[in-house]
Amino acid sequence: MSVKHYDWSAYHAYVRPTKIAIRDLSAKQSLTYKELDDRACLLANWLQRKGVEKGDRVAILSQNCAEFFELEFACAKIGAIELPLNWRLTKPELEYILNDSTPKVLIYDVSFSDISNELVKDCNISSSLEINKEDLESEYEITLKGSSFDYDQPEITQEDLIMIMYTSGTTGHPKGAMINHQMQLYNVINLASPAFVSTDTVQLVVLPLFHTGGMNCYANPVLHAGGELILIRDFDPGLALSILGNPEFQVSHFFAVPAPYQFMMNHPDFDSTDLSSLKVAGVGGAPCAEAILRTWSDRGVSMIQGWGMTETSPGGIGLPAEDAERKLGSAGKPLLHTEVKVVDDEGKELPWGEVGELYIRGPNITPGYWNNEEATKNSFEDDWLKTGDAARFDDEGFIYIVDRWKDMYISGGENVYPAEVENVLYQLPEIAEAAIIGVPDERWGETGIAFISLKPEQMLEEKDIIQHCLNNLAKFKVPNSVEFLDALPRNATGKVLKRNLRDDLLGSDAPAIS
C-alpha cells in the first residue's frame, strides 16, 4: 500500500482506522477513518467508470452531509475537481455555474431532485447520483456497494486543483475561484496552530459546506489532523446549543459568521447550556459586534476572529482570543505563511495608519478564476491578490478592515455583489435605472436596498420587484426594501453615486460599513 502526500483519508485509514472521522447527526451516521477512506475509494472507482478523468469536475448539491468529504477525497485520489454548489441559489444561477464549469457528474440530495434532474438535462451533464440519507438502498449507496476499491491513480502535484468554489462576481456573474492542493495544505498550516486543532479536536460544523467557511474553518484542518467532525444539515440555534452542551460529544471547536452566535445567545437555552468543553470558537465572514464577543467571553468561550476570502483558502489574517477585547474591531495580524500590505490607488505601499486597499500574497492564494482570464488578470498585481477591501494598520501592526473598496456587502455572512442583483432588476422592462447599496441591519449585519427609477408612464410596485428577485436570486441577495426615485444621482462620467444614495438614506454622518 502506498499513501500519497495529498491523500489525507488514506493516511488516517492507515494510522487510526477505527477512530471516528465524521459523525453526521442529521443522518444518524458515523464514519471511522477506515470507512471514510473506503467509501472515497469506491466513489473514485465509480467516477472513473463514468469517464471522469484528471481535471474533470464533479458537482455536489446538498445540505451538509458526509458525502461532501467522500467526494473530496475521491477527487484527491483520481485528480478530479470537486464543485460544491450553493443550494440557496435559483435554477438560473446554478445553470450559469454549471455551464461555466461543465462538470461530468452531479451528485445531489433527494431534497433537490427536481431541480437537479432539470439541471442534468439542461446543462448536458452526462451522469448523476442521488443521495437519500433515509434509504439504505438509495442510488448512492447501491452505487458504492457495486463499485470496486481499485482505481487508476494519476500523477498529482500540489499545484493541481482539488476544488472550484464560485463566488458572486462584481460584473454580475459568479467567478469560480480555483483551489489547489497547496492552498488547502497551507490553510491547514495557517489555521490549525492558532486554533489549537489536533487529533483530539471535535468540531461542530454548522456553516454550509459549499462555503469556504464550512469546508475550511476548520473542517478540512480537523480531518487533516485526524480529529472528528460533527455535522448537522443546516444551522438551528437550539439544536446547535444542545450539541455544544451534550457531554457525550465533547465539542471542542466551533466556527461561524456572527449571526449564528447572535441567534444562539438570544436563545432561551443559552444561559443554561454547559459550554465548558468548547475551547475555541472562531468567527469571521463579517465584522463581529462587541456585544457578541463580550457575551460569549463572559461564558468562558475564547473567540478567535479573522479575515479571509474564498481566494485566500480562506485563512489570511487572525486575531488571537487574548487580543479580542483589547483590539476590538481588528481582523488581527497576517497568518504565518501569508504576507499583506496596504496600497494607494497606484499600488504604492502606504505607511501604517493610512487607509488603502488590502493586498495579500502567499502559497495560500488562488491561482485565479476558472475559465476567466480577464477576472484573473484584473484581480492580481504581480503576485499580489487585490482583495477589494480598504484597510489600515495600527501602530502595533494590527489590521483593521475599515470599508469596502468595492461595492460588495455582507448579509448573514454571505457576500452580495450589487451588480449581480442589478442585472436581475434590469430584467423588468419597466425599470430605467437600478442601484443596490448595503445598509446596516441588526439581524443580518447588512441588507440591501434597491433604488429604482421607472421608465416614463410605467408602474411597478415594491412587492413586484421583491417577488421578481425572489424568483431569480438566493434569498440573502434579495433587497429588503425599494426606494423609488425620479433619477439616480450620477457623476460626469455617468457612474451612479452610491455614496450619495447612502448619505441621503442614512445621513452623511453615518459610519462606513465595514
C-alpha positions, 0 to 999 in steps of 0.5 A, spaced: 500 500 500 502 506 498 499 513 501 500 519 497 502 526 500 495 529 498 491 523 500 489 525 507 483 519 508 488 514 506 493 516 511 488 516 517 485 509 514 492 507 515 494 510 522 487 510 526 482 506 522 477 505 527 477 512 530 471 516 528 472 521 522 465 524 521 459 523 525 453 526 521 447 527 526 442 529 521 443 522 518 444 518 524 451 516 521 458 515 523 464 514 519 471 511 522 477 513 518 477 506 515 470 507 512 471 514 510 477 512 506 473 506 503 467 509 501 472 515 497 475 509 494 469 506 491 466 513 489 473 514 485 472 507 482 465 509 480 467 516 477 472 513 473 467 508 470 463 514 468 469 517 464 471 522 469 478 523 468 484 528 471 481 535 471 474 533 470 469 536 475 464 533 479 458 537 482 455 536 489 448 539 491 446 538 498 445 540 505 451 538 509 452 531 509 458 526 509 458 525 502 461 532 501 468 529 504 467 522 500 467 526 494 473 530 496 477 525 497 475 521 491 477 527 487 484 527 491 485 520 489 483 520 481 485 528 480 478 530 479 475 537 481 470 537 486 464 543 485 460 544 491 454 548 489 450 553 493 443 550 494 440 557 496 441 559 489 435 559 483 435 554 477 438 560 473 444 561 477 446 554 478 445 553 470 450 559 469 455 555 474 454 549 471 455 551 464 461 555 466 464 549 469 461 543 465 462 538 470 461 530 468 457 528 474 452 531 479 451 528 485 445 531 489 440 530 495 433 527 494 431 534 497 433 537 490 431 532 485 427 536 481 431 541 480 437 537 479 434 532 474 432 539 470 439 541 471 442 534 468 438 535 462 439 542 461 446 543 462 448 536 458 451 533 464 452 526 462 451 522 469 448 523 476 447 520 483 442 521 488 443 521 495 437 519 500 440 519 507 433 515 509 434 509 504 439 504 505 438 502 498 438 509 495 442 510 488 448 512 492 449 507 496 447 501 491 452 505 487 458 504 492 456 497 494 457 495 486 463 499 485 470 496 486 476 499 491 481 499 485 482 505 481 487 508 476 491 513 480 494 519 476 500 523 477 498 529 482 502 535 484 500 540 489 499 545 484 493 541 481 486 543 483 482 539 488 476 544 488 472 550 484 468 554 489 464 560 485 463 566 488 458 572 486 462 576 481 462 584 481 460 584 473 454 580 475 456 573 474 459 568 479 467 567 478 469 560 480 475 561 484 480 555 483 483 551 489 489 547 489 492 542 493 497 547 496 492 552 498 488 547 502 495 544 505 497 551 507 490 553 510 491 547 514 498 550 516 495 557 517 489 555 521 490 549 525 496 552 530 492 558 532 486 554 533 489 549 537 486 543 532 489 536 533 487 529 533 483 530 539 479 536 536 471 535 535 468 540 531 461 542 530 460 544 523 454 548 522 456 553 516 454 550 509 459 546 506 459 549 499 462 555 503 469 556 504 467 557 511 464 550 512 469 546 508 475 550 511 474 553 518 476 548 520 473 542 517 478 540 512 484 542 518 480 537 523 480 531 518 487 533 516 489 532 523 485 526 524 480 529 529 472 528 528 467 532 525 460 533 527 455 535 522 448 537 522 444 539 515 443 546 516 444 551 522 438 551 528 440 555 534 437 550 539 439 544 536 446 547 535 446 549 543 444 542 545 450 539 541 455 544 544 452 542 551 451 534 550 457 531 554 457 525 550 460 529 544 465 533 547 465 539 542 471 542 542 471 547 536 466 551 533 466 556 527 461 561 524 459 568 521 456 572 527 449 571 526 449 564 528 452 566 535 447 572 535 441 567 534 444 562 539 445 567 545 438 570 544 436 563 545 432 561 551 437 555 552 443 559 552 444 561 559 443 554 561 447 550 556 454 547 559 459 550 554 465 548 558 468 543 553 468 548 547 475 551 547 475 555 541 470 558 537 472 562 531 468 567 527 469 571 521 465 572 514 463 579 517 465 584 522 463 581 529 459 586 534 462 587 541 456 585 544 457 578 541 464 577 543 463 580 550 457 575 551 460 569 549 467 571 553 463 572 559 461 564 558 468 562 558 468 561 550 475 564 547 473 567 540 478 567 535 476 572 529 479 573 522 479 575 515 479 571 509 476 570 502 474 564 498 481 566 494 485 566 500 483 558 502 480 562 506 485 563 512 489 570 511 489 574 517 487 572 525 486 575 531 488 571 537 482 570 543 487 574 548 487 580 543 479 580 542 477 585 547 483 589 547 483 590 539 476 590 538 474 591 531 481 588 528 481 582 523 488 581 527 495 580 524 497 576 517 497 568 518 504 565 518 505 563 511 501 569 508 504 576 507 499 583 506 500 590 505 496 596 504 496 600 497 494 607 494 490 607 488 497 606 484 499 600 488 504 604 492 505 601 499 502 606 504 505 607 511 501 604 517 495 608 519 493 610 512 487 607 509 488 603 502 486 597 499 488 590 502 493 586 498 495 579 500 500 574 497 502 567 499 502 559 497 495 560 500 492 564 494 488 562 488 491 561 482 485 565 479 478 564 476 476 558 472 475 559 465 476 567 466 482 570 464 480 577 464 477 576 472 484 573 473 488 578 470 484 584 473 484 581 480 492 580 481 498 585 481 504 581 480 503 576 485 499 580 489 491 578 490 487 585 490 482 583 495 477 589 494 477 591 501 480 598 504 484 597 510 489 600 515 494 598 520 495 600 527 501 602 530 502 595 533 501 592 526 494 590 527 489 590 521 483 593 521 478 592 515 475 599 515 470 599 508 469 596 502 473 598 496 468 595 492 461 595 492 460 588 495 456 587 502 455 582 507 448 579 509 448 573 514 455 572 512 454 571 505 457 576 500 452 580 495 455 583 489 450 589 487 451 588 480 449 581 480 442 583 483 442 589 478 442 585 472 436 581 475 432 588 476 434 590 469 430 584 467 423 588 468 422 592 462 419 597 466 425 599 470 430 605 467 435 605 472 437 600 478 442 601 484 443 596 490 447 599 496 448 595 503 445 598 509 446 596 516 441 591 519 441 588 526 439 581 524 443 580 518 449 585 519 447 588 512 441 588 507 440 591 501 436 596 498 434 597 491 433 604 488 429 604 482 427 609 477 421 607 472 421 608 465 416 614 463 408 612 464 410 605 467 408 602 474 411 597 478 410 596 485 415 594 491 412 587 492 413 586 484 420 587 484 421 583 491 417 577 488 421 578 481 428 577 485 425 572 489 424 568 483 431 569 480 436 570 486 438 566 493 434 569 498 440 573 502 441 577 495 434 579 495 433 587 497 429 588 503 426 594 501 425 599 494 426 606 494 423 609 488 426 615 485 425 620 479 433 619 477 439 616 480 444 621 482 450 620 477 457 623 476 460 626 469 462 620 467 455 617 468 457 612 474 451 612 479 453 615 486 452 610 491 455 614 496 450 619 495 444 614 495 447 612 502 448 619 505 441 621 503 438 614 506 442 614 512 445 621 513 452 623 511 454 622 518 453 615 518 459 610 519 462 606 513 460 599 513 465 595 514 
